């Protein structure tokens, strides 16, 4: 009798264990939330395990792709910049998409923007309000002041080998937030310094707050207007604290499973999290620490280590996947990894673009686990993205990435091609049959293989000792 029950008991115990699936990411841009939701059955069936989707926050207009951020607390539910919905839809449609993705076993990662706002300069003239971007003042940004009391944007980065310029000048004309204290580039001349403003940033939006002055963490939507009005000193904060609150809000409201972090090298690495010390992996400090804290609170995880499953694909996922866009040193790659994020492996992508199809170059070394780019614990591998469309022998890129340790992804714009208007389109065109369109099943086949079979470590087999 006992022997008969043992297999049943074993099966029940195994079923109760967390299932570990390697992550096969589909970056899917240029579709509305409803259009993505309609494709979820096909995406899950194809073998993808997660989706990287564009910024869900309100951009500069209803046509904005989302990187000219206007309000990080607007997910398509406030009438701002001439629209309630974002380019992709309303907040209600966004939340339905995430809920449905989770029903299909798909994780959802959103783009998060913490370096800048849009292209308009606050207090540029008498008609442009100082609080143009909700919850901010001009001294929150790196700006030039004029003799008549107005503001101008600082220049764009001139020298990419200068870490100071990378972190204190404008990225492509977008107004740049000051994460350092004091503000190290605000005033009449470049390099002028000024104190950072501290004030109640959303005095009439209590739903944007999750902390109570006496009850502690009560959650978003639980702070009343009366409590906010009665405790101004408690709710005063600088821009850094507001940014940390905004990432908690994003994680809580969307219930997403991770974030792709935009333009991280333009933000000092210490802003993101604790970088050393025995308690680094359990720390809630910084933008990433707060994102991981909120991920646990929202999803009901109680593990104290915020980083282990972010960096180890062999572990059951109980942390948010956080990965950053860092397009080249300086500042150094490693300081951002130490703060708690993976990185998109642009060095590996560049190396493969150089050697694939090039008879003058060699594939030597690529059989080694960590050759050509970042280590397996750090890398998120991609042949194309919304920023980069060129890939030499794309099919070989993808085959290498999806049969290698790390996190691989495939990019598609859903065949909704952005106009080029004489320049490079944004998002970039992909022409990617990610669901096996046109009888080309290479992409879903690789996703399915990786998702189902990718386990264990890498051992080189082709090269000698």
DRENDO-1510 file (C-alpha; in Angstrom, 1 decimal, always signed):
<recs>
REC; n; res; u; v; w
REC; 1; UNK; +0.0; +0.0; +0.0 .
REC; 2; UNK; +2.8; +2.4; +1.0 .
REC; 3; UNK; +4.8; +1.5; -2.2 .
REC; 4; UNK; +1.7; +2.3; -4.3 .
REC; 5; UNK; +1.3; +5.7; -2.8 .
REC; 6; UNK; +4.9; +6.8; -3.0 .
REC; 7; UNK; +4.9; +7.7; -6.7 .
REC; 8; UNK; +1.8; +9.7; -6.2 .
REC; 9; UNK; +3.3; +11.5; -3.3 .
REC; 10; UNK; +6.5; +12.1; -5.2 .
REC; 11; UNK; +4.5; +13.5; -8.1 .
REC; 12; UNK; +2.6; +15.9; -5.8 .
REC; 13; UNK; +5.9; +17.1; -4.2 .
REC; 14; UNK; +7.5; +17.7; -7.6 .
REC; 15; UNK; +4.4; +19.6; -8.8 .
REC; 16; UNK; +4.6; +21.8; -5.7 .
REC; 17; UNK; +8.2; +22.8; -6.4 .
REC; 18; UNK; +8.8; +26.1; -8.4 .
REC; 19; UNK; +9.4; +25.4; -12.0 .
REC; 20; UNK; +12.5; +26.9; -13.5 .
REC; 21; UNK; +12.3; +28.1; -17.1 .
REC; 22; UNK; +15.0; +29.8; -19.0 .
REC; 23; UNK; +14.0; +33.3; -20.1 .
REC; 24; UNK; +13.2; +33.7; -23.8 .
REC; 25; UNK; +12.3; +37.4; -24.3 .
REC; 26; UNK; +10.3; +38.9; -27.1 .
REC; 27; UNK; +10.7; +42.7; -27.4 .
REC; 28; UNK; +7.5; +43.8; -29.0 .
REC; 29; UNK; +7.1; +47.5; -29.9 .
REC; 30; UNK; +4.8; +49.6; -32.0 .
REC; 31; UNK; +1.6; +47.7; -31.1 .
REC; 32; UNK; -1.2; +49.0; -28.9 .
REC; 33; UNK; -1.8; +47.2; -25.6 .
REC; 34; UNK; -5.0; +45.6; -27.0 .
REC; 35; UNK; -3.0; +44.4; -30.1 .
REC; 36; UNK; -0.4; +42.8; -27.9 .
REC; 37; UNK; -3.1; +41.2; -25.8 .
REC; 38; UNK; -4.7; +39.7; -28.8 .
REC; 39; UNK; -1.4; +38.0; -29.8 .
REC; 40; UNK; -0.6; +36.5; -26.4 .
REC; 41; UNK; -1.9; +33.0; -27.2 .
REC; 42; UNK; +0.4; +32.8; -30.2 .
REC; 43; UNK; +3.4; +34.4; -28.3 .
REC; 44; UNK; +3.1; +31.8; -25.5 .
REC; 45; UNK; +2.6; +28.9; -27.9 .
REC; 46; UNK; +5.7; +30.0; -29.8 .
REC; 47; UNK; +7.8; +29.4; -26.7 .
REC; 48; UNK; +8.6; +33.0; -25.5 .
REC; 49; UNK; +8.5; +33.3; -21.7 .
REC; 50; UNK; +8.4; +37.0; -21.4 .
REC; 51; UNK; +7.7; +40.3; -23.1 .
REC; 52; UNK; +9.7; +43.5; -23.1 .
REC; 53; UNK; +7.2; +46.3; -23.9 .
REC; 54; UNK; +7.7; +50.1; -24.4 .
REC; 55; UNK; +7.3; +52.8; -21.7 .
REC; 56; UNK; +3.8; +52.7; -20.3 .
REC; 57; UNK; +4.1; +56.2; -18.9 .
REC; 58; UNK; +2.8; +59.4; -20.5 .
REC; 59; UNK; +5.1; +60.9; -23.1 .
REC; 60; UNK; +5.1; +64.3; -24.8 .
REC; 61; UNK; +1.9; +63.6; -26.8 .
REC; 62; UNK; -0.5; +60.9; -27.8 .
REC; 63; UNK; +1.9; +60.0; -30.6 .
REC; 64; UNK; +5.0; +59.7; -28.5 .
REC; 65; UNK; +6.8; +56.3; -28.4 .
REC; 66; UNK; +7.4; +57.2; -24.7 .
REC; 67; UNK; +11.0; +58.2; -24.2 .
REC; 68; UNK; +10.3; +61.9; -24.0 .
REC; 69; UNK; +8.7; +61.3; -20.6 .
REC; 70; UNK; +6.2; +63.8; -19.3 .
REC; 71; UNK; +4.8; +62.2; -16.1 .
REC; 72; UNK; +5.9; +58.9; -14.6 .
REC; 73; UNK; +2.7; +58.7; -12.5 .
REC; 74; UNK; +0.4; +58.8; -15.6 .
REC; 75; UNK; -0.1; +55.4; -17.1 .
REC; 76; UNK; -2.8; +56.5; -19.5 .
REC; 77; UNK; -5.4; +57.7; -17.0 .
REC; 78; UNK; -4.9; +61.5; -16.8 .
REC; 79; UNK; -5.8; +64.1; -19.4 .
REC; 80; UNK; -2.4; +65.6; -20.1 .
REC; 81; UNK; -0.6; +66.7; -23.2 .
REC; 82; UNK; -3.8; +66.6; -25.1 .
REC; 83; UNK; -4.7; +63.0; -24.4 .
REC; 84; UNK; -5.8; +60.6; -21.7 .
REC; 85; UNK; -4.4; +57.4; -23.3 .
REC; 86; UNK; -0.8; +57.0; -24.2 .
REC; 87; UNK; +0.2; +56.0; -27.7 .
REC; 88; UNK; -0.5; +52.4; -26.7 .
REC; 89; UNK; -3.8; +52.8; -24.9 .
REC; 90; UNK; -5.4; +53.5; -21.5 .
REC; 91; UNK; -4.3; +52.4; -18.1 .
REC; 92; UNK; -7.3; +50.0; -18.0 .
REC; 93; UNK; -6.1; +48.4; -21.2 .
REC; 94; UNK; -2.5; +48.2; -19.9 .
REC; 95; UNK; -3.6; +46.4; -16.8 .
REC; 96; UNK; -5.7; +44.0; -18.7 .
REC; 97; UNK; -2.8; +43.2; -20.9 .
REC; 98; UNK; -0.5; +42.4; -17.9 .
REC; 99; UNK; -3.2; +40.3; -16.3 .
REC; 100; UNK; -3.8; +38.3; -19.4 .
REC; 101; UNK; -0.1; +37.8; -20.0 .
REC; 102; UNK; +0.3; +36.3; -16.6 .
REC; 103; UNK; -2.6; +33.9; -17.3 .
REC; 104; UNK; -0.5; +32.6; -20.3 .
REC; 105; UNK; +2.6; +32.3; -18.1 .
REC; 106; UNK; +4.3; +35.3; -19.7 .
REC; 107; UNK; +6.3; +37.7; -17.6 .
REC; 108; UNK; +6.1; +41.4; -18.6 .
REC; 109; UNK; +9.0; +43.9; -18.5 .
REC; 110; UNK; +8.5; +47.6; -19.2 .
REC; 111; UNK; +10.9; +50.3; -20.2 .
REC; 112; UNK; +11.6; +52.7; -17.3 .
REC; 113; UNK; +13.0; +56.2; -17.8 .
REC; 114; UNK; +14.7; +57.9; -14.9 .
REC; 115; UNK; +17.4; +60.1; -16.6 .
REC; 116; UNK; +15.3; +62.8; -18.3 .
REC; 117; UNK; +12.0; +64.3; -19.2 .
REC; 118; UNK; +11.0; +65.6; -22.6 .
REC; 119; UNK; +12.3; +68.2; -25.1 .
REC; 120; UNK; +10.5; +71.2; -23.7 .
REC; 121; UNK; +12.4; +73.4; -21.2 .
REC; 122; UNK; +10.5; +74.4; -18.0 .
REC; 123; UNK; +10.2; +78.2; -17.5 .
REC; 124; UNK; +11.7; +78.8; -21.0 .
REC; 125; UNK; +9.6; +82.0; -21.2 .
REC; 126; UNK; +6.7; +83.6; -19.5 .
REC; 127; UNK; +4.2; +81.2; -21.2 .
REC; 128; UNK; +6.1; +78.0; -20.1 .
REC; 129; UNK; +5.3; +77.0; -16.5 .
REC; 130; UNK; +8.2; +76.3; -14.1 .
REC; 131; UNK; +6.3; +73.1; -13.2 .
REC; 132; UNK; +5.9; +72.0; -16.8 .
REC; 133; UNK; +6.6; +68.4; -15.9 .
REC; 134; UNK; +4.3; +67.4; -13.0 .
REC; 135; UNK; +6.1; +67.2; -9.7 .
REC; 136; UNK; +9.2; +69.1; -10.8 .
REC; 137; UNK; +10.8; +72.5; -10.7 .
REC; 138; UNK; +13.6; +73.9; -13.0 .
REC; 139; UNK; +16.3; +73.3; -10.4 .
REC; 140; UNK; +15.6; +69.6; -10.6 .
REC; 141; UNK; +17.2; +69.7; -14.0 .
REC; 142; UNK; +20.6; +70.5; -15.5 .
REC; 143; UNK; +19.7; +73.9; -17.1 .
REC; 144; UNK; +21.1; +77.3; -17.9 .
REC; 145; UNK; +19.5; +80.3; -16.2 .
REC; 146; UNK; +19.1; +83.6; -18.1 .
REC; 147; UNK; +19.5; +87.2; -16.8 .
REC; 148; UNK; +15.7; +87.7; -17.1 .
REC; 149; UNK; +14.8; +84.7; -14.9 .
REC; 150; UNK; +14.1; +82.1; -17.6 .
REC; 151; UNK; +15.8; +78.8; -18.5 .
REC; 152; UNK; +17.6; +77.2; -21.5 .
REC; 153; UNK; +18.5; +73.6; -21.9 .
REC; 154; UNK; +22.2; +72.7; -21.5 .
REC; 155; UNK; +24.1; +71.5; -24.6 .
REC; 156; UNK; +24.0; +67.9; -25.7 .
REC; 157; UNK; +26.9; +65.7; -24.8 .
REC; 158; UNK; +29.9; +66.8; -26.9 .
REC; 159; UNK; +32.6; +64.4; -25.6 .
REC; 160; UNK; +31.5; +60.8; -25.0 .
REC; 161; UNK; +34.8; +60.1; -23.3 .
REC; 162; UNK; +33.9; +62.6; -20.5 .
REC; 163; UNK; +31.9; +60.9; -17.8 .
REC; 164; UNK; +31.0; +64.4; -16.4 .
REC; 165; UNK; +29.4; +65.4; -19.7 .
REC; 166; UNK; +27.7; +62.1; -20.1 .
REC; 167; UNK; +26.0; +62.6; -16.7 .
REC; 168; UNK; +25.5; +66.4; -16.7 .
REC; 169; UNK; +24.6; +67.4; -20.2 .
REC; 170; UNK; +21.6; +66.6; -22.4 .
REC; 171; UNK; +21.0; +63.4; -24.2 .
REC; 172; UNK; +19.7; +64.3; -27.7 .
REC; 173; UNK; +18.1; +67.5; -26.5 .
REC; 174; UNK; +16.0; +65.9; -23.6 .
REC; 175; UNK; +16.0; +67.9; -20.4 .
REC; 176; UNK; +18.3; +66.1; -18.0 .
REC; 177; UNK; +17.5; +65.4; -14.4 .
REC; 178; UNK; +20.1; +66.1; -11.7 .
REC; 179; UNK; +20.6; +63.0; -9.6 .
REC; 180; UNK; +23.6; +64.3; -7.7 .
REC; 181; UNK; +23.4; +66.6; -4.7 .
REC; 182; UNK; +23.8; +69.6; -5.0 .
REC; 183; UNK; +22.8; +70.1; -8.6 .
REC; 184; UNK; +26.2; +70.2; -10.4 .
REC; 185; UNK; +25.1; +71.9; -13.6 .
REC; 186; UNK; +22.4; +74.5; -12.9 .
REC; 187; UNK; +23.0; +78.2; -13.3 .
REC; 188; UNK; +24.3; +80.9; -15.6 .
REC; 189; UNK; +27.4; +78.9; -16.8 .
REC; 190; UNK; +28.2; +75.2; -17.4 .
REC; 191; UNK; +29.2; +73.6; -14.1 .
REC; 192; UNK; +27.4; +76.1; -11.9 .
REC; 193; UNK; +26.0; +74.5; -8.7 .
REC; 194; UNK; +22.8; +75.0; -6.8 .
REC; 195; UNK; +20.7; +73.4; -4.0 .
REC; 196; UNK; +18.1; +70.9; -5.1 .
REC; 197; UNK; +14.5; +71.8; -4.4 .
REC; 198; UNK; +12.6; +69.9; -1.6 .
REC; 199; UNK; +8.9; +70.2; -1.6 .
REC; 200; UNK; +5.5; +68.3; -1.7 .
REC; 201; UNK; +5.6; +67.3; -5.4 .
REC; 202; UNK; +2.1; +66.0; -5.8 .
REC; 203; UNK; +0.0; +68.0; -3.3 .
REC; 204; UNK; -3.4; +67.1; -5.0 .
REC; 205; UNK; -2.6; +63.6; -6.0 .
REC; 206; UNK; -2.6; +61.4; -2.8 .
REC; 207; UNK; -3.0; +58.3; -4.9 .
REC; 208; UNK; +0.7; +58.8; -5.9 .
REC; 209; UNK; +1.8; +58.1; -2.3 .
REC; 210; UNK; +2.2; +54.8; -0.5 .
REC; 211; UNK; +3.6; +55.9; +2.9 .
REC; 212; UNK; +1.7; +57.2; +5.9 .
REC; 213; UNK; +3.3; +59.5; +8.6 .
REC; 214; UNK; +2.3; +57.2; +11.5 .
REC; 215; UNK; +1.2; +53.9; +9.9 .
REC; 216; UNK; +4.2; +53.5; +7.6 .
REC; 217; UNK; +3.7; +51.7; +4.3 .
REC; 218; UNK; +0.0; +51.5; +3.6 .
REC; 219; UNK; +0.1; +51.1; -0.2 .
REC; 220; UNK; -0.8; +53.3; -3.1 .
REC; 221; UNK; -4.3; +54.6; -3.1 .
REC; 222; UNK; -4.5; +54.4; +0.7 .
REC; 223; UNK; -3.3; +57.9; +1.6 .
REC; 224; UNK; -6.1; +60.4; +1.8 .
REC; 225; UNK; -6.0; +64.0; +0.7 .
REC; 226; UNK; -6.6; +65.1; +4.3 .
REC; 227; UNK; -3.5; +63.2; +5.5 .
REC; 228; UNK; -1.4; +64.7; +2.6 .
REC; 229; UNK; -2.6; +68.2; +3.5 .
REC; 230; UNK; -2.0; +67.8; +7.2 .
REC; 231; UNK; +1.6; +66.5; +6.9 .
REC; 232; UNK; +3.5; +68.6; +4.4 .
REC; 233; UNK; +6.8; +68.1; +6.2 .
REC; 234; UNK; +6.5; +64.3; +5.9 .
REC; 235; UNK; +5.8; +64.4; +2.2 .
REC; 236; UNK; +8.5; +66.9; +1.2 .
REC; 237; UNK; +11.1; +65.3; -1.0 .
REC; 238; UNK; +13.8; +65.9; -3.6 .
REC; 239; UNK; +13.7; +64.6; -7.1 .
REC; 240; UNK; +15.6; +61.4; -6.3 .
REC; 241; UNK; +13.0; +60.4; -3.6 .
REC; 242; UNK; +10.3; +61.2; -6.1 .
REC; 243; UNK; +11.9; +59.0; -8.7 .
REC; 244; UNK; +12.1; +56.1; -6.2 .
REC; 245; UNK; +8.5; +56.6; -5.4 .
REC; 246; UNK; +7.6; +56.6; -9.1 .
REC; 247; UNK; +9.3; +53.2; -9.7 .
REC; 248; UNK; +7.4; +51.7; -6.7 .
REC; 249; UNK; +4.2; +53.1; -8.3 .
REC; 250; UNK; +5.0; +51.6; -11.7 .
REC; 251; UNK; +5.8; +48.2; -10.2 .
REC; 252; UNK; +2.7; +48.2; -8.0 .
REC; 253; UNK; +0.1; +49.5; -10.4 .
REC; 254; UNK; +1.2; +47.4; -13.4 .
REC; 255; UNK; +2.2; +44.3; -11.5 .
REC; 256; UNK; +5.0; +43.8; -14.0 .
REC; 257; UNK; +7.9; +41.4; -13.6 .
REC; 258; UNK; +10.8; +43.6; -14.4 .
REC; 259; UNK; +12.2; +46.7; -16.1 .
REC; 260; UNK; +14.5; +47.6; -18.9 .
REC; 261; UNK; +16.3; +50.7; -17.6 .
REC; 262; UNK; +16.9; +53.4; -20.2 .
REC; 263; UNK; +20.2; +55.2; -20.7 .
REC; 264; UNK; +21.7; +54.1; -17.4 .
REC; 265; UNK; +25.2; +55.5; -17.9 .
REC; 266; UNK; +23.7; +59.0; -18.0 .
REC; 267; UNK; +22.7; +58.5; -14.3 .
REC; 268; UNK; +25.3; +58.1; -11.5 .
REC; 269; UNK; +25.5; +54.4; -10.7 .
REC; 270; UNK; +25.0; +55.0; -7.0 .
REC; 271; UNK; +21.5; +56.2; -7.7 .
REC; 272; UNK; +20.5; +52.7; -8.6 .
REC; 273; UNK; +21.5; +50.8; -5.5 .
REC; 274; UNK; +24.0; +49.7; -2.9 .
REC; 275; UNK; +27.2; +48.6; -4.6 .
REC; 276; UNK; +29.2; +46.9; -1.9 .
REC; 277; UNK; +29.0; +45.6; +1.6 .
REC; 278; UNK; +27.8; +42.3; +3.2 .
REC; 279; UNK; +24.1; +43.4; +3.0 .
REC; 280; UNK; +24.2; +44.6; -0.6 .
REC; 281; UNK; +22.0; +41.8; -1.9 .
REC; 282; UNK; +19.3; +42.4; +0.7 .
REC; 283; UNK; +19.4; +46.2; +0.6 .
REC; 284; UNK; +16.3; +48.2; -0.4 .
REC; 285; UNK; +18.4; +51.3; -1.3 .
REC; 286; UNK; +18.3; +53.1; -4.5 .
REC; 287; UNK; +16.0; +52.9; -7.6 .
REC; 288; UNK; +16.6; +49.2; -8.1 .
REC; 289; UNK; +16.4; +48.3; -4.4 .
REC; 290; UNK; +13.0; +50.1; -4.3 .
REC; 291; UNK; +11.8; +48.3; -7.4 .
REC; 292; UNK; +12.8; +44.9; -5.9 .
REC; 293; UNK; +11.1; +45.8; -2.6 .
REC; 294; UNK; +7.9; +46.7; -4.4 .
REC; 295; UNK; +8.1; +43.6; -6.6 .
REC; 296; UNK; +8.1; +41.5; -3.4 .
REC; 297; UNK; +5.3; +43.4; -1.8 .
REC; 298; UNK; +3.1; +43.4; -5.0 .
REC; 299; UNK; +3.7; +39.7; -5.8 .
REC; 300; UNK; +3.8; +38.3; -2.3 .
REC; 301; UNK; +7.4; +37.2; -2.2 .
REC; 302; UNK; +9.2; +37.2; +1.1 .
REC; 303; UNK; +12.8; +36.3; +0.1 .
REC; 304; UNK; +15.3; +38.7; +1.6 .
REC; 305; UNK; +17.8; +38.4; -1.3 .
REC; 306; UNK; +16.8; +40.9; -4.0 .
REC; 307; UNK; +19.3; +39.9; -6.6 .
REC; 308; UNK; +20.0; +36.1; -6.7 .
REC; 309; UNK; +17.4; +35.1; -9.3 .
REC; 310; UNK; +18.0; +38.3; -11.3 .
REC; 311; UNK; +21.6; +37.2; -12.0 .
REC; 312; UNK; +21.0; +33.4; -12.0 .
REC; 313; UNK; +18.7; +32.0; -14.6 .
REC; 314; UNK; +19.0; +28.5; -13.0 .
REC; 315; UNK; +17.0; +29.8; -9.9 .
REC; 316; UNK; +13.2; +30.0; -9.7 .
REC; 317; UNK; +12.4; +33.7; -10.3 .
REC; 318; UNK; +11.5; +35.5; -7.1 .
REC; 319; UNK; +13.0; +38.9; -8.1 .
REC; 320; UNK; +12.3; +41.4; -10.8 .
REC; 321; UNK; +14.5; +41.1; -13.8 .
REC; 322; UNK; +16.2; +44.4; -14.1 .
REC; 323; UNK; +18.5; +45.1; -17.1 .
REC; 324; UNK; +20.0; +48.4; -18.2 .
REC; 325; UNK; +21.0; +50.0; -21.5 .
REC; 326; UNK; +24.6; +51.1; -21.3 .
REC; 327; UNK; +26.1; +51.9; -24.7 .
REC; 328; UNK; +29.7; +52.1; -23.8 .
REC; 329; UNK; +32.2; +53.3; -21.2 .
REC; 330; UNK; +32.8; +55.7; -19.5 .
REC; 331; UNK; +31.4; +55.4; -16.9 .
REC; 332; UNK; +32.3; +51.8; -16.3 .
REC; 333; UNK; +29.9; +48.9; -16.9 .
REC; 334; UNK; +30.7; +47.1; -13.7 .
REC; 335; UNK; +29.5; +49.8; -11.3 .
REC; 336; UNK; +26.0; +49.5; -12.7 .
REC; 337; UNK; +26.1; +45.7; -12.4 .
REC; 338; UNK; +27.2; +46.1; -8.8 .
REC; 339; UNK; +24.2; +48.4; -8.2 .
REC; 340; UNK; +21.9; +45.4; -9.1 .
REC; 341; UNK; +21.2; +45.2; -12.8 .
REC; 342; UNK; +22.0; +43.1; -15.8 .
REC; 343; UNK; +23.1; +44.8; -19.0 .
REC; 344; UNK; +22.1; +44.5; -22.6 .
REC; 345; UNK; +25.2; +42.9; -24.2 .
REC; 346; UNK; +26.1; +45.5; -26.8 .
REC; 347; UNK; +29.8; +44.4; -26.8 .
REC; 348; UNK; +28.9; +40.9; -27.8 .
REC; 349; UNK; +26.5; +42.1; -30.5 .
REC; 350; UNK; +29.2; +44.4; -31.9 .
REC; 351; UNK; +31.7; +41.5; -31.8 .
REC; 352; UNK; +29.4; +39.2; -33.8 .
REC; 353; UNK; +28.6; +42.0; -36.3 .
REC; 354; UNK; +32.3; +42.2; -36.8 .
REC; 355; UNK; +33.1; +38.5; -37.3 .
REC; 356; UNK; +30.0; +36.9; -38.9 .
REC; 357; UNK; +30.3; +36.8; -42.6 .
REC; 358; UNK; +33.8; +38.5; -42.5 .
REC; 359; UNK; +36.4; +36.1; -43.9 .
REC; 360; UNK; +39.2; +38.3; -42.4 .
REC; 361; UNK; +37.9; +37.6; -38.9 .
REC; 362; UNK; +37.7; +34.4; -36.7 .
REC; 363; UNK; +35.0; +32.8; -34.5 .
REC; 364; UNK; +37.8; +31.7; -32.1 .
REC; 365; UNK; +36.8; +32.1; -28.5 .
REC; 366; UNK; +33.1; +32.1; -29.0 .
REC; 367; UNK; +32.9; +28.5; -27.7 .
REC; 368; UNK; +33.9; +29.9; -24.3 .
REC; 369; UNK; +31.0; +30.8; -22.0 .
REC; 370; UNK; +31.9; +34.4; -21.4 .
REC; 371; UNK; +33.9; +35.4; -24.4 .
REC; 372; UNK; +33.1; +38.5; -26.5 .
REC; 373; UNK; +31.0; +40.4; -24.1 .
REC; 374; UNK; +29.5; +40.2; -20.6 .
REC; 375; UNK; +29.4; +37.1; -18.4 .
REC; 376; UNK; +26.4; +34.8; -18.4 .
REC; 377; UNK; +25.1; +36.3; -15.1 .
REC; 378; UNK; +25.1; +39.8; -16.6 .
REC; 379; UNK; +24.2; +39.6; -20.3 .
REC; 380; UNK; +20.9; +40.1; -22.0 .
REC; 381; UNK; +21.7; +39.2; -25.7 .
REC; 382; UNK; +20.1; +40.8; -28.7 .
REC; 383; UNK; +20.7; +41.1; -32.4 .
REC; 384; UNK; +18.3; +44.0; -32.9 .
REC; 385; UNK; +16.3; +46.4; -30.8 .
REC; 386; UNK; +14.2; +49.5; -31.2 .
REC; 387; UNK; +17.5; +51.4; -31.3 .
REC; 388; UNK; +19.6; +49.1; -33.5 .
REC; 389; UNK; +18.4; +47.4; -36.6 .
REC; 390; UNK; +21.6; +46.2; -38.3 .
REC; 391; UNK; +22.7; +42.6; -37.6 .
REC; 392; UNK; +25.2; +40.7; -39.7 .
REC; 393; UNK; +23.7; +37.3; -40.4 .
REC; 394; UNK; +20.8; +37.8; -37.9 .
REC; 395; UNK; +19.9; +34.2; -37.9 .
REC; 396; UNK; +23.3; +33.2; -36.7 .
REC; 397; UNK; +23.2; +35.9; -33.9 .
REC; 398; UNK; +19.9; +34.5; -32.7 .
REC; 399; UNK; +21.0; +30.9; -32.9 .
REC; 400; UNK; +24.1; +31.7; -30.8 .
REC; 401; UNK; +22.2; +33.7; -28.2 .
REC; 402; UNK; +19.3; +31.3; -27.7 .
REC; 403; UNK; +21.7; +28.3; -27.3 .
REC; 404; UNK; +24.0; +30.1; -24.8 .
REC; 405; UNK; +23.8; +30.9; -21.1 .
REC; 406; UNK; +22.2; +34.2; -20.3 .
REC; 407; UNK; +19.0; +35.9; -21.3 .
REC; 408; UNK; +18.3; +36.1; -25.1 .
REC; 409; UNK; +15.7; +38.2; -26.8 .
REC; 410; UNK; +14.2; +38.8; -30.3 .
REC; 411; UNK; +13.0; +42.2; -31.3 .
REC; 412; UNK; +10.0; +43.0; -33.5 .
REC; 413; UNK; +8.0; +46.1; -34.3 .
REC; 414; UNK; +5.0; +43.9; -35.2 .
REC; 415; UNK; +5.5; +44.8; -38.9 .
REC; 416; UNK; +4.1; +48.3; -38.0 .
REC; 417; UNK; +6.9; +50.3; -39.6 .
REC; 418; UNK; +7.6; +53.7; -38.2 .
REC; 419; UNK; +8.2; +56.4; -40.9 .
REC; 420; UNK; +11.8; +57.3; -41.5 .
REC; 421; UNK; +11.2; +60.9; -42.7 .
REC; 422; UNK; +14.6; +60.9; -44.3 .
REC; 423; UNK; +16.4; +59.5; -41.3 .
REC; 424; UNK; +16.5; +56.4; -39.2 .
REC; 425; UNK; +13.0; +55.2; -38.2 .
REC; 426; UNK; +12.2; +55.0; -34.5 .
REC; 427; UNK; +11.5; +52.4; -33.3 .
REC; 428; UNK; +13.7; +50.6; -35.9 .
REC; 429; UNK; +12.2; +48.3; -38.5 .
REC; 430; UNK; +12.7; +44.7; -37.6 .
REC; 431; UNK; +11.2; +42.5; -40.4 .
REC; 432; UNK; +11.3; +39.7; -37.9 .
REC; 433; UNK; +9.0; +36.7; -38.3 .
REC; 434; UNK; +8.8; +36.3; -34.5 .
REC; 435; UNK; +5.7; +34.1; -34.7 .
REC; 436; UNK; +6.9; +32.1; -37.8 .
REC; 437; UNK; +5.3; +34.4; -40.3 .
REC; 438; UNK; +5.8; +33.7; -44.0 .
REC; 439; UNK; +6.7; +30.1; -43.3 .
REC; 440; UNK; +9.9; +31.1; -41.5 .
REC; 441; UNK; +9.9; +29.3; -38.1 .
REC; 442; UNK; +13.5; +29.9; -37.1 .
REC; 443; UNK; +12.7; +32.5; -34.4 .
REC; 444; UNK; +9.9; +30.7; -32.6 .
REC; 445; UNK; +11.8; +27.4; -32.9 .
REC; 446; UNK; +14.8; +29.0; -31.1 .
REC; 447; UNK; +12.5; +30.5; -28.4 .
REC; 448; UNK; +10.8; +27.2; -27.8 .
REC; 449; UNK; +14.1; +25.3; -27.6 .
REC; 450; UNK; +15.6; +27.8; -25.2 .
REC; 451; UNK; +12.5; +28.0; -23.0 .
REC; 452; UNK; +12.1; +24.3; -22.8 .
REC; 453; UNK; +15.6; +22.9; -22.7 .
REC; 454; UNK; +18.2; +25.6; -21.7 .
REC; 455; UNK; +19.6; +24.3; -18.4 .
REC; 456; UNK; +22.9; +23.9; -16.7 .
REC; 457; UNK; +26.4; +25.3; -17.4 .
REC; 458; UNK; +28.4; +25.7; -20.5 .
REC; 459; UNK; +31.4; +23.5; -21.4 .
REC; 460; UNK; +33.5; +24.4; -24.5 .
REC; 461; UNK; +33.7; +21.5; -26.9 .
REC; 462; UNK; +35.3; +22.9; -30.1 .
REC; 463; UNK; +38.6; +24.4; -28.9 .
REC; 464; UNK; +41.6; +22.7; -27.4 .
REC; 465; UNK; +42.7; +23.0; -23.8 .
</recs>
